[in-house]
Amino acid sequence: MPRMRSFFTNMSAPMPLQRKIYLLFRNNMIKLWKRQGCCGHPGEPGC
């Protein structure tokens, strides 16, 4: 289960909003597909 602090830290990364939303969606789909708590991309939005 991701922590709120890491969620906000990852979302504050310096990149365009469109890229953040894309990574958030992609990384959450990876977590759902693999049935794991981490997508394997620590530090990115959604991980």
C-alpha positions as CSV (number, residue, x, y, z in Angstrom):
1,M,0.0,0.0,0.0
2,P,1.5,3.3,-1.0
3,R,2.0,6.0,1.6
4,M,0.5,9.4,1.2
5,R,3.9,11.1,1.7
6,S,5.5,9.2,-1.2
7,F,2.4,9.9,-3.4
8,F,2.7,13.7,-2.9
9,T,6.5,13.5,-3.2
10,N,6.3,11.6,-6.5
11,M,3.6,13.9,-7.9
12,S,5.7,17.0,-7.1
13,A,8.4,15.8,-9.5
14,P,9.4,18.5,-12.1
15,M,7.7,17.3,-15.3
16,P,4.7,18.3,-17.3
17,L,1.2,17.6,-15.9
18,Q,0.3,15.4,-18.9
19,R,3.3,13.2,-18.3
20,K,2.5,12.9,-14.6
21,I,-1.0,11.8,-15.4
22,Y,0.2,9.3,-18.0
23,L,2.8,7.8,-15.5
24,L,0.2,7.7,-12.7
25,F,-2.1,5.7,-15.0
26,R,0.6,3.4,-16.4
27,N,2.2,2.6,-13.1
28,N,-1.1,1.8,-11.4
29,M,-2.0,-0.5,-14.3
30,I,1.3,-2.3,-13.9
31,K,0.6,-2.7,-10.2
32,L,-2.9,-4.1,-10.9
33,W,-1.6,-6.4,-13.6
34,K,1.2,-7.8,-11.5
35,R,-0.9,-7.7,-8.3
36,Q,2.0,-6.0,-6.4
37,G,2.3,-2.9,-4.3
38,C,5.1,-1.5,-6.5
39,C,5.3,-1.1,-10.3
40,G,9.1,-1.2,-10.3
41,H,9.6,2.5,-11.1
42,P,10.2,4.0,-7.7
43,G,10.1,7.8,-7.6
44,E,7.6,8.1,-10.5
45,P,4.0,9.2,-10.0
46,G,1.8,6.2,-9.2
47,C,4.5,4.1,-7.7
